[in-house]
């Protein structure tokens, strides 16, 4: 994975959101979006951005699974 730019990070997170909305069809897309924003905010001041989308996806998926149970 090359250097993640702001635009690239946005595109990756948009793809992640689409995947998670499909994976959790019983959870409203607005909730998925809110959880992604919340998780992304945890990394606001991270200097190394390459893994932010990966961490956001992992933590969001965990939260959505917890809401599904």
mmCIF file of the N, C-alpha and C atoms, coordinates in Angstrom:
data_MODEL
# 
_entry.id   MODEL 
# 
loop_
_atom_site.group_PDB 
_atom_site.id 
_atom_site.type_symbol 
_atom_site.label_atom_id 
_atom_site.label_alt_id 
_atom_site.label_comp_id 
_atom_site.label_asym_id 
_atom_site.label_entity_id 
_atom_site.label_seq_id 
_atom_site.pdbx_PDB_ins_code 
_atom_site.Cartn_x 
_atom_site.Cartn_y 
_atom_site.Cartn_z 
_atom_site.occupancy 
_atom_site.B_iso_or_equiv 
_atom_site.pdbx_formal_charge 
_atom_site.auth_seq_id 
_atom_site.auth_comp_id 
_atom_site.auth_asym_id 
_atom_site.auth_atom_id 
_atom_site.pdbx_PDB_model_num 
ATOM 1   N N  . UNK A 1 1  ? 0.857   -1.169 0.000  1.00 0.00 ? 1  UNK A N  1 
ATOM 2   C CA . UNK A 1 1  ? 0.000   0.000  0.000  1.00 0.00 ? 1  UNK A CA 1 
ATOM 3   C C  . UNK A 1 1  ? 0.897   1.224  0.000  1.00 0.00 ? 1  UNK A C  1 
ATOM 4   N N  . UNK A 1 2  ? 0.670   2.133  -0.920 1.00 0.00 ? 2  UNK A N  1 
ATOM 5   C CA . UNK A 1 2  ? 1.460   3.353  -0.988 1.00 0.00 ? 2  UNK A CA 1 
ATOM 6   C C  . UNK A 1 2  ? 0.997   4.358  0.039  1.00 0.00 ? 2  UNK A C  1 
ATOM 7   N N  . UNK A 1 3  ? 1.583   5.536  -0.047 1.00 0.00 ? 3  UNK A N  1 
ATOM 8   C CA . UNK A 1 3  ? 1.232   6.598  0.886  1.00 0.00 ? 3  UNK A CA 1 
ATOM 9   C C  . UNK A 1 3  ? -0.246  6.967  0.728  1.00 0.00 ? 3  UNK A C  1 
ATOM 10  N N  . UNK A 1 4  ? -0.930  7.075  1.847  1.00 0.00 ? 4  UNK A N  1 
ATOM 11  C CA . UNK A 1 4  ? -2.352  7.415  1.828  1.00 0.00 ? 4  UNK A CA 1 
ATOM 12  C C  . UNK A 1 4  ? -2.499  8.921  1.894  1.00 0.00 ? 4  UNK A C  1 
ATOM 13  N N  . UNK A 1 5  ? -3.122  9.478  0.876  1.00 0.00 ? 5  UNK A N  1 
ATOM 14  C CA . UNK A 1 5  ? -3.408  10.907 0.869  1.00 0.00 ? 5  UNK A CA 1 
ATOM 15  C C  . UNK A 1 5  ? -4.812  11.110 1.412  1.00 0.00 ? 5  UNK A C  1 
ATOM 16  N N  . UNK A 1 6  ? -5.153  12.352 1.693  1.00 0.00 ? 6  UNK A N  1 
ATOM 17  C CA . UNK A 1 6  ? -6.486  12.663 2.211  1.00 0.00 ? 6  UNK A CA 1 
ATOM 18  C C  . UNK A 1 6  ? -7.571  12.165 1.252  1.00 0.00 ? 6  UNK A C  1 
ATOM 19  N N  . UNK A 1 7  ? -7.382  12.416 -0.038 1.00 0.00 ? 7  UNK A N  1 
ATOM 20  C CA . UNK A 1 7  ? -8.369  11.994 -1.038 1.00 0.00 ? 7  UNK A CA 1 
ATOM 21  C C  . UNK A 1 7  ? -8.440  10.476 -1.102 1.00 0.00 ? 7  UNK A C  1 
ATOM 22  N N  . UNK A 1 8  ? -7.293  9.840  -1.084 1.00 0.00 ? 8  UNK A N  1 
ATOM 23  C CA . UNK A 1 8  ? -7.220  8.386  -1.113 1.00 0.00 ? 8  UNK A CA 1 
ATOM 24  C C  . UNK A 1 8  ? -7.898  7.789  0.119  1.00 0.00 ? 8  UNK A C  1 
ATOM 25  N N  . UNK A 1 9  ? -7.652  8.380  1.287  1.00 0.00 ? 9  UNK A N  1 
ATOM 26  C CA . UNK A 1 9  ? -8.255  7.906  2.525  1.00 0.00 ? 9  UNK A CA 1 
ATOM 27  C C  . UNK A 1 9  ? -9.772  8.029  2.444  1.00 0.00 ? 9  UNK A C  1 
ATOM 28  N N  . UNK A 1 10 ? -10.266 9.137  1.918  1.00 0.00 ? 10 UNK A N  1 
ATOM 29  C CA . UNK A 1 10 ? -11.711 9.334  1.764  1.00 0.00 ? 10 UNK A CA 1 
ATOM 30  C C  . UNK A 1 10 ? -12.303 8.246  0.867  1.00 0.00 ? 10 UNK A C  1 
ATOM 31  N N  . UNK A 1 11 ? -11.634 7.962  -0.238 1.00 0.00 ? 11 UNK A N  1 
ATOM 32  C CA . UNK A 1 11 ? -12.126 6.942  -1.173 1.00 0.00 ? 11 UNK A CA 1 
ATOM 33  C C  . UNK A 1 11 ? -12.129 5.560  -0.521 1.00 0.00 ? 11 UNK A C  1 
ATOM 34  N N  . UNK A 1 12 ? -11.075 5.246  0.197  1.00 0.00 ? 12 UNK A N  1 
ATOM 35  C CA . UNK A 1 12 ? -11.007 3.957  0.889  1.00 0.00 ? 12 UNK A CA 1 
ATOM 36  C C  . UNK A 1 12 ? -12.120 3.831  1.922  1.00 0.00 ? 12 UNK A C  1 
ATOM 37  N N  . UNK A 1 13 ? -12.355 4.887  2.683  1.00 0.00 ? 13 UNK A N  1 
ATOM 38  C CA . UNK A 1 13 ? -13.402 4.847  3.700  1.00 0.00 ? 13 UNK A CA 1 
ATOM 39  C C  . UNK A 1 13 ? -14.791 4.764  3.072  1.00 0.00 ? 13 UNK A C  1 
ATOM 40  N N  . UNK A 1 14 ? -14.982 5.396  1.930  1.00 0.00 ? 14 UNK A N  1 
ATOM 41  C CA . UNK A 1 14 ? -16.266 5.293  1.219  1.00 0.00 ? 14 UNK A CA 1 
ATOM 42  C C  . UNK A 1 14 ? -16.495 3.850  0.761  1.00 0.00 ? 14 UNK A C  1 
ATOM 43  N N  . UNK A 1 15 ? -15.448 3.205  0.266  1.00 0.00 ? 15 UNK A N  1 
ATOM 44  C CA . UNK A 1 15 ? -15.556 1.796  -0.135 1.00 0.00 ? 15 UNK A CA 1 
ATOM 45  C C  . UNK A 1 15 ? -15.860 0.908  1.066  1.00 0.00 ? 15 UNK A C  1 
ATOM 46  N N  . UNK A 1 16 ? -15.196 1.175  2.166  1.00 0.00 ? 16 UNK A N  1 
ATOM 47  C CA . UNK A 1 16 ? -15.425 0.409  3.395  1.00 0.00 ? 16 UNK A CA 1 
ATOM 48  C C  . UNK A 1 16 ? -16.870 0.574  3.843  1.00 0.00 ? 16 UNK A C  1 
ATOM 49  N N  . UNK A 1 17 ? -17.369 1.801  3.789  1.00 0.00 ? 17 UNK A N  1 
ATOM 50  C CA . UNK A 1 17 ? -18.758 2.040  4.196  1.00 0.00 ? 17 UNK A CA 1 
ATOM 51  C C  . UNK A 1 17 ? -19.725 1.238  3.321  1.00 0.00 ? 17 UNK A C  1 
ATOM 52  N N  . UNK A 1 18 ? -19.509 1.247  2.013  1.00 0.00 ? 18 UNK A N  1 
ATOM 53  C CA . UNK A 1 18 ? -20.378 0.477  1.106  1.00 0.00 ? 18 UNK A CA 1 
ATOM 54  C C  . UNK A 1 18 ? -20.342 -1.015 1.458  1.00 0.00 ? 18 UNK A C  1 
ATOM 55  N N  . UNK A 1 19 ? -19.154 -1.524 1.725  1.00 0.00 ? 19 UNK A N  1 
ATOM 56  C CA . UNK A 1 19 ? -19.022 -2.943 2.073  1.00 0.00 ? 19 UNK A CA 1 
ATOM 57  C C  . UNK A 1 19 ? -19.759 -3.269 3.368  1.00 0.00 ? 19 UNK A C  1 
ATOM 58  N N  . UNK A 1 20 ? -19.615 -2.397 4.363  1.00 0.00 ? 20 UNK A N  1 
ATOM 59  C CA . UNK A 1 20 ? -20.239 -2.661 5.656  1.00 0.00 ? 20 UNK A CA 1 
ATOM 60  C C  . UNK A 1 20 ? -21.757 -2.519 5.595  1.00 0.00 ? 20 UNK A C  1 
ATOM 61  N N  . UNK A 1 21 ? -22.250 -1.599 4.781  1.00 0.00 ? 21 UNK A N  1 
ATOM 62  C CA . UNK A 1 21 ? -23.701 -1.461 4.602  1.00 0.00 ? 21 UNK A CA 1 
ATOM 63  C C  . UNK A 1 21 ? -24.258 -2.746 3.983  1.00 0.00 ? 21 UNK A C  1 
ATOM 64  N N  . UNK A 1 22 ? -23.532 -3.328 3.037  1.00 0.00 ? 22 UNK A N  1 
ATOM 65  C CA . UNK A 1 22 ? -23.952 -4.600 2.431  1.00 0.00 ? 22 UNK A CA 1 
ATOM 66  C C  . UNK A 1 22 ? -23.839 -5.753 3.421  1.00 0.00 ? 22 UNK A C  1 
ATOM 67  N N  . UNK A 1 23 ? -22.790 -5.731 4.225  1.00 0.00 ? 23 UNK A N  1 
ATOM 68  C CA . UNK A 1 23 ? -22.553 -6.814 5.183  1.00 0.00 ? 23 UNK A CA 1 
ATOM 69  C C  . UNK A 1 23 ? -23.555 -6.799 6.332  1.00 0.00 ? 23 UNK A C  1 
ATOM 70  N N  . UNK A 1 24 ? -24.040 -5.609 6.686  1.00 0.00 ? 24 UNK A N  1 
ATOM 71  C CA . UNK A 1 24 ? -24.984 -5.452 7.794  1.00 0.00 ? 24 UNK A CA 1 
ATOM 72  C C  . UNK A 1 24 ? -26.253 -4.755 7.292  1.00 0.00 ? 24 UNK A C  1 
ATOM 73  N N  . UNK A 1 25 ? -27.044 -5.428 6.442  1.00 0.00 ? 25 UNK A N  1 
ATOM 74  C CA . UNK A 1 25 ? -28.207 -4.774 5.834  1.00 0.00 ? 25 UNK A CA 1 
ATOM 75  C C  . UNK A 1 25 ? -29.294 -4.393 6.841  1.00 0.00 ? 25 UNK A C  1 
ATOM 76  N N  . UNK A 1 26 ? -29.297 -5.019 8.007  1.00 0.00 ? 26 UNK A N  1 
ATOM 77  C CA . UNK A 1 26 ? -30.300 -4.726 9.032  1.00 0.00 ? 26 UNK A CA 1 
ATOM 78  C C  . UNK A 1 26 ? -29.947 -3.483 9.856  1.00 0.00 ? 26 UNK A C  1 
ATOM 79  N N  . UNK A 1 27 ? -28.752 -2.941 9.669  1.00 0.00 ? 27 UNK A N  1 
ATOM 80  C CA . UNK A 1 27 ? -28.339 -1.717 10.366 1.00 0.00 ? 27 UNK A CA 1 
ATOM 81  C C  . UNK A 1 27 ? -28.439 -0.570 9.370  1.00 0.00 ? 27 UNK A C  1 
ATOM 82  N N  . UNK A 1 28 ? -29.170 0.497  9.724  1.00 0.00 ? 28 UNK A N  1 
ATOM 83  C CA . UNK A 1 28 ? -29.325 1.622  8.788  1.00 0.00 ? 28 UNK A CA 1 
ATOM 84  C C  . UNK A 1 28 ? -27.976 2.199  8.357  1.00 0.00 ? 28 UNK A C  1 
ATOM 85  N N  . UNK A 1 29 ? -27.896 2.610  7.108  1.00 0.00 ? 29 UNK A N  1 
ATOM 86  C CA . UNK A 1 29 ? -26.643 3.157  6.574  1.00 0.00 ? 29 UNK A CA 1 
ATOM 87  C C  . UNK A 1 29 ? -26.196 4.390  7.350  1.00 0.00 ? 29 UNK A C  1 
ATOM 88  N N  . UNK A 1 30 ? -27.156 5.130  7.904  1.00 0.00 ? 30 UNK A N  1 
ATOM 89  C CA . UNK A 1 30 ? -26.802 6.307  8.704  1.00 0.00 ? 30 UNK A CA 1 
ATOM 90  C C  . UNK A 1 30 ? -26.027 5.904  9.956  1.00 0.00 ? 30 UNK A C  1 
ATOM 91  N N  . UNK A 1 31 ? -26.385 4.765  10.527 1.00 0.00 ? 31 UNK A N  1 
ATOM 92  C CA . UNK A 1 31 ? -25.688 4.265  11.716 1.00 0.00 ? 31 UNK A CA 1 
ATOM 93  C C  . UNK A 1 31 ? -24.282 3.817  11.336 1.00 0.00 ? 31 UNK A C  1 
ATOM 94  N N  . UNK A 1 32 ? -24.162 3.115  10.227 1.00 0.00 ? 32 UNK A N  1 
ATOM 95  C CA . UNK A 1 32 ? -22.842 2.681  9.752  1.00 0.00 ? 32 UNK A CA 1 
ATOM 96  C C  . UNK A 1 32 ? -21.955 3.905  9.537  1.00 0.00 ? 32 UNK A C  1 
ATOM 97  N N  . UNK A 1 33 ? -22.495 4.913  8.879  1.00 0.00 ? 33 UNK A N  1 
ATOM 98  C CA . UNK A 1 33 ? -21.748 6.151  8.631  1.00 0.00 ? 33 UNK A CA 1 
ATOM 99  C C  . UNK A 1 33 ? -21.315 6.804  9.944  1.00 0.00 ? 33 UNK A C  1 
ATOM 100 N N  . UNK A 1 34 ? -22.216 6.855  10.914 1.00 0.00 ? 34 UNK A N  1 
ATOM 101 C CA . UNK A 1 34 ? -21.897 7.479  12.203 1.00 0.00 ? 34 UNK A CA 1 
ATOM 102 C C  . UNK A 1 34 ? -20.792 6.722  12.935 1.00 0.00 ? 34 UNK A C  1 
ATOM 103 N N  . UNK A 1 35 ? -20.844 5.409  12.894 1.00 0.00 ? 35 UNK A N  1 
ATOM 104 C CA . UNK A 1 35 ? -19.810 4.604  13.565 1.00 0.00 ? 35 UNK A CA 1 
ATOM 105 C C  . UNK A 1 35 ? -18.465 4.799  12.869 1.00 0.00 ? 35 UNK A C  1 
ATOM 106 N N  . UNK A 1 36 ? -18.470 4.848  11.548 1.00 0.00 ? 36 UNK A N  1 
ATOM 107 C CA . UNK A 1 36 ? -17.224 5.084  10.812 1.00 0.00 ? 36 UNK A CA 1 
ATOM 108 C C  . UNK A 1 36 ? -16.644 6.442  11.190 1.00 0.00 ? 36 UNK A C  1 
ATOM 109 N N  . UNK A 1 37 ? -17.471 7.458  11.247 1.00 0.00 ? 37 UNK A N  1 
ATOM 110 C CA . UNK A 1 37 ? -16.990 8.795  11.636 1.00 0.00 ? 37 UNK A CA 1 
ATOM 111 C C  . UNK A 1 37 ? -16.409 8.793  13.050 1.00 0.00 ? 37 UNK A C  1 
ATOM 112 N N  . UNK A 1 38 ? -17.113 8.116  13.937 1.00 0.00 ? 38 UNK A N  1 
ATOM 113 C CA . UNK A 1 38 ? -16.663 8.020  15.329 1.00 0.00 ? 38 UNK A CA 1 
ATOM 114 C C  . UNK A 1 38 ? -15.303 7.326  15.415 1.00 0.00 ? 38 UNK A C  1 
ATOM 115 N N  . UNK A 1 39 ? -15.178 6.222  14.707 1.00 0.00 ? 39 UNK A N  1 
ATOM 116 C CA . UNK A 1 39 ? -13.914 5.478  14.723 1.00 0.00 ? 39 UNK A CA 1 
ATOM 117 C C  . UNK A 1 39 ? -12.798 6.273  14.050 1.00 0.00 ? 39 UNK A C  1 
ATOM 118 N N  . UNK A 1 40 ? -13.119 6.941  12.967 1.00 0.00 ? 40 UNK A N  1 
ATOM 119 C CA . UNK A 1 40 ? -12.103 7.743  12.271 1.00 0.00 ? 40 UNK A CA 1 
ATOM 120 C C  . UNK A 1 40 ? -11.606 8.877  13.167 1.00 0.00 ? 40 UNK A C  1 
ATOM 121 N N  . UNK A 1 41 ? -12.492 9.447  13.946 1.00 0.00 ? 41 UNK A N  1 
ATOM 122 C CA . UNK A 1 41 ? -12.120 10.549 14.835 1.00 0.00 ? 41 UNK A CA 1 
ATOM 123 C C  . UNK A 1 41 ? -11.054 10.116 15.841 1.00 0.00 ? 41 UNK A C  1 
ATOM 124 N N  . UNK A 1 42 ? -11.035 8.844  16.182 1.00 0.00 ? 42 UNK A N  1 
ATOM 125 C CA . UNK A 1 42 ? -10.017 8.341  17.110 1.00 0.00 ? 42 UNK A CA 1 
ATOM 126 C C  . UNK A 1 42 ? -8.608  8.517  16.555 1.00 0.00 ? 42 UNK A C  1 
ATOM 127 N N  . UNK A 1 43 ? -8.500  8.608  15.233 1.00 0.00 ? 43 UNK A N  1 
ATOM 128 C CA . UNK A 1 43 ? -7.197  8.673  14.583 1.00 0.00 ? 43 UNK A CA 1 
ATOM 129 C C  . UNK A 1 43 ? -6.906  10.047 13.985 1.00 0.00 ? 43 UNK A C  1 
ATOM 130 N N  . UNK A 1 44 ? -7.644  11.051 14.406 1.00 0.00 ? 44 UNK A N  1 
ATOM 131 C CA . UNK A 1 44 ? -7.495  12.398 13.849 1.00 0.00 ? 44 UNK A CA 1 
ATOM 132 C C  . UNK A 1 44 ? -6.057  12.886 13.890 1.00 0.00 ? 44 UNK A C  1 
ATOM 133 N N  . UNK A 1 45 ? -5.380  12.655 14.977 1.00 0.00 ? 45 UNK A N  1 
ATOM 134 C CA . UNK A 1 45 ? -4.027  13.192 15.146 1.00 0.00 ? 45 UNK A CA 1 
ATOM 135 C C  . UNK A 1 45 ? -2.931  12.174 14.849 1.00 0.00 ? 45 UNK A C  1 
ATOM 136 N N  . UNK A 1 46 ? -3.298  11.067 14.244 1.00 0.00 ? 46 UNK A N  1 
ATOM 137 C CA . UNK A 1 46 ? -2.292  10.070 13.869 1.00 0.00 ? 46 UNK A CA 1 
ATOM 138 C C  . UNK A 1 46 ? -1.443  10.607 12.727 1.00 0.00 ? 46 UNK A C  1 
ATOM 139 N N  . UNK A 1 47 ? -0.158  10.548 12.901 1.00 0.00 ? 47 UNK A N  1 
ATOM 140 C CA . UNK A 1 47 ? 0.739   11.030 11.850 1.00 0.00 ? 47 UNK A CA 1 
ATOM 141 C C  . UNK A 1 47 ? 0.892   10.013 10.728 1.00 0.00 ? 47 UNK A C  1 
ATOM 142 N N  . UNK A 1 48 ? 0.858   8.754  11.085 1.00 0.00 ? 48 UNK A N  1 
ATOM 143 C CA . UNK A 1 48 ? 0.967   7.699  10.082 1.00 0.00 ? 48 UNK A CA 1 
ATOM 144 C C  . UNK A 1 48 ? -0.456  7.335  9.657  1.00 0.00 ? 48 UNK A C  1 
ATOM 145 N N  . UNK A 1 49 ? -0.815  7.675  8.427  1.00 0.00 ? 49 UNK A N  1 
ATOM 146 C CA . UNK A 1 49 ? -2.192  7.534  7.949  1.00 0.00 ? 49 UNK A CA 1 
ATOM 147 C C  . UNK A 1 49 ? -2.434  6.222  7.198  1.00 0.00 ? 49 UNK A C  1 
ATOM 148 N N  . UNK A 1 50 ? -1.371  5.519  6.828  1.00 0.00 ? 50 UNK A N  1 
ATOM 149 C CA . UNK A 1 50 ? -1.511  4.347  5.971  1.00 0.00 ? 50 UNK A CA 1 
ATOM 150 C C  . UNK A 1 50 ? -2.496  3.308  6.501  1.00 0.00 ? 50 UNK A C  1 
ATOM 151 N N  . UNK A 1 51 ? -2.537  3.130  7.815  1.00 0.00 ? 51 UNK A N  1 
ATOM 152 C CA . UNK A 1 51 ? -3.360  2.064  8.377  1.00 0.00 ? 51 UNK A CA 1 
ATOM 153 C C  . UNK A 1 51 ? -4.685  2.549  8.951  1.00 0.00 ? 51 UNK A C  1 
ATOM 154 N N  . UNK A 1 52 ? -4.956  3.831  8.865  1.00 0.00 ? 52 UNK A N  1 
ATOM 155 C CA . UNK A 1 52 ? -6.202  4.367  9.425  1.00 0.00 ? 52 UNK A CA 1 
ATOM 156 C C  . UNK A 1 52 ? -7.423  3.672  8.819  1.00 0.00 ? 52 UNK A C  1 
ATOM 157 N N  . UNK A 1 53 ? -7.538  3.563  7.494  1.00 0.00 ? 53 UNK A N  1 
ATOM 158 C CA . UNK A 1 53 ? -8.726  2.881  6.955  1.00 0.00 ? 53 UNK A CA 1 
ATOM 159 C C  . UNK A 1 53 ? -8.870  1.441  7.463  1.00 0.00 ? 53 UNK A C  1 
ATOM 160 N N  . UNK A 1 54 ? -7.769  0.734  7.575  1.00 0.00 ? 54 UNK A N  1 
ATOM 161 C CA . UNK A 1 54 ? -7.802  -0.638 8.076  1.00 0.00 ? 54 UNK A CA 1 
ATOM 162 C C  . UNK A 1 54 ? -8.316  -0.682 9.515  1.00 0.00 ? 54 UNK A C  1 
ATOM 163 N N  . UNK A 1 55 ? -7.786  0.183  10.369 1.00 0.00 ? 55 UNK A N  1 
ATOM 164 C CA . UNK A 1 55 ? -8.216  0.222  11.766 1.00 0.00 ? 55 UNK A CA 1 
ATOM 165 C C  . UNK A 1 55 ? -9.672  0.656  11.890 1.00 0.00 ? 55 UNK A C  1 
ATOM 166 N N  . UNK A 1 56 ? -10.070 1.639  11.090 1.00 0.00 ? 56 UNK A N  1 
ATOM 167 C CA . UNK A 1 56 ? -11.460 2.101  11.118 1.00 0.00 ? 56 UNK A CA 1 
ATOM 168 C C  . UNK A 1 56 ? -12.387 0.953  10.720 1.00 0.00 ? 56 UNK A C  1 
ATOM 169 N N  . UNK A 1 57 ? -12.023 0.235  9.669  1.00 0.00 ? 57 UNK A N  1 
ATOM 170 C CA . UNK A 1 57 ? -12.849 -0.896 9.230  1.00 0.00 ? 57 UNK A CA 1 
ATOM 171 C C  . UNK A 1 57 ? -12.955 -1.953 10.322 1.00 0.00 ? 57 UNK A C  1 
ATOM 172 N N  . UNK A 1 58 ? -11.838 -2.300 10.918 1.00 0.00 ? 58 UNK A N  1 
ATOM 173 C CA . UNK A 1 58 ? -11.814 -3.336 11.958 1.00 0.00 ? 58 UNK A CA 1 
ATOM 174 C C  . UNK A 1 58 ? -12.685 -2.944 13.147 1.00 0.00 ? 58 UNK A C  1 
ATOM 175 N N  . UNK A 1 59 ? -12.498 -1.730 13.654 1.00 0.00 ? 59 UNK A N  1 
ATOM 176 C CA . UNK A 1 59 ? -13.241 -1.286 14.834 1.00 0.00 ? 59 UNK A CA 1 
ATOM 177 C C  . UNK A 1 59 ? -14.721 -1.082 14.520 1.00 0.00 ? 59 UNK A C  1 
ATOM 178 N N  . UNK A 1 60 ? -15.022 -0.584 13.329 1.00 0.00 ? 60 UNK A N  1 
ATOM 179 C CA . UNK A 1 60 ? -16.418 -0.397 12.940 1.00 0.00 ? 60 UNK A CA 1 
ATOM 180 C C  . UNK A 1 60 ? -17.119 -1.744 12.826 1.00 0.00 ? 60 UNK A C  1 
ATOM 181 N N  . UNK A 1 61 ? -16.470 -2.692 12.186 1.00 0.00 ? 61 UNK A N  1 
ATOM 182 C CA . UNK A 1 61 ? -17.064 -4.027 12.044 1.00 0.00 ? 61 UNK A CA 1 
ATOM 183 C C  . UNK A 1 61 ? -17.335 -4.638 13.423 1.00 0.00 ? 61 UNK A C  1 
ATOM 184 N N  . UNK A 1 62 ? -16.407 -4.482 14.355 1.00 0.00 ? 62 UNK A N  1 
ATOM 185 C CA . UNK A 1 62 ? -16.602 -5.004 15.715 1.00 0.00 ? 62 UNK A CA 1 
ATOM 186 C C  . UNK A 1 62 ? -17.826 -4.365 16.366 1.00 0.00 ? 62 UNK A C  1 
ATOM 187 N N  . UNK A 1 63 ? -17.953 -3.048 16.221 1.00 0.00 ? 63 UNK A N  1 
ATOM 188 C CA . UNK A 1 63 ? -19.099 -2.354 16.822 1.00 0.00 ? 63 UNK A CA 1 
ATOM 189 C C  . UNK A 1 63 ? -20.410 -2.788 16.179 1.00 0.00 ? 63 UNK A C  1 
ATOM 190 N N  . UNK A 1 64 ? -20.415 -2.939 14.868 1.00 0.00 ? 64 UNK A N  1 
ATOM 191 C CA . UNK A 1 64 ? -21.642 -3.344 14.180 1.00 0.00 ? 64 UNK A CA 1 
ATOM 192 C C  . UNK A 1 64 ? -22.026 -4.774 14.552 1.00 0.00 ? 64 UNK A C  1 
ATOM 193 N N  . UNK A 1 65 ? -21.046 -5.639 14.704 1.00 0.00 ? 65 UNK A N  1 
ATOM 194 C CA . UNK A 1 65 ? -21.339 -7.011 15.145 1.00 0.00 ? 65 UNK A CA 1 
ATOM 195 C C  . UNK A 1 65 ? -21.944 -6.998 16.545 1.00 0.00 ? 65 UNK A C  1 
ATOM 196 N N  . UNK A 1 66 ? -21.399 -6.170 17.418 1.00 0.00 ? 66 UNK A N  1 
ATOM 197 C CA . UNK A 1 66 ? -21.922 -6.075 18.783 1.00 0.00 ? 66 UNK A CA 1 
ATOM 198 C C  . UNK A 1 66 ? -23.367 -5.578 18.772 1.00 0.00 ? 66 UNK A C  1 
ATOM 199 N N  . UNK A 1 67 ? -23.679 -4.646 17.882 1.00 0.00 ? 67 UNK A N  1 
ATOM 200 C CA . UNK A 1 67 ? -25.052 -4.134 17.781 1.00 0.00 ? 67 UNK A CA 1 
ATOM 201 C C  . UNK A 1 67 ? -25.991 -5.182 17.196 1.00 0.00 ? 67 UNK A C  1 
ATOM 202 N N  . UNK A 1 68 ? -25.441 -6.132 16.458 1.00 0.00 ? 68 UNK A N  1 
ATOM 203 C CA . UNK A 1 68 ? -26.260 -7.165 15.816 1.00 0.00 ? 68 UNK A CA 1 
ATOM 204 C C  . UNK A 1 68 ? -26.676 -8.260 16.787 1.00 0.00 ? 68 UNK A C  1 
ATOM 205 N N  . UNK A 1 69 ? -25.954 -8.391 17.875 1.00 0.00 ? 69 UNK A N  1 
ATOM 206 C CA . UNK A 1 69 ? -26.237 -9.475 18.839 1.00 0.00 ? 69 UNK A CA 1 
ATOM 207 C C  . UNK A 1 69 ? -27.308 -9.114 19.810 1.00 0.00 ? 69 UNK A C  1 
# 
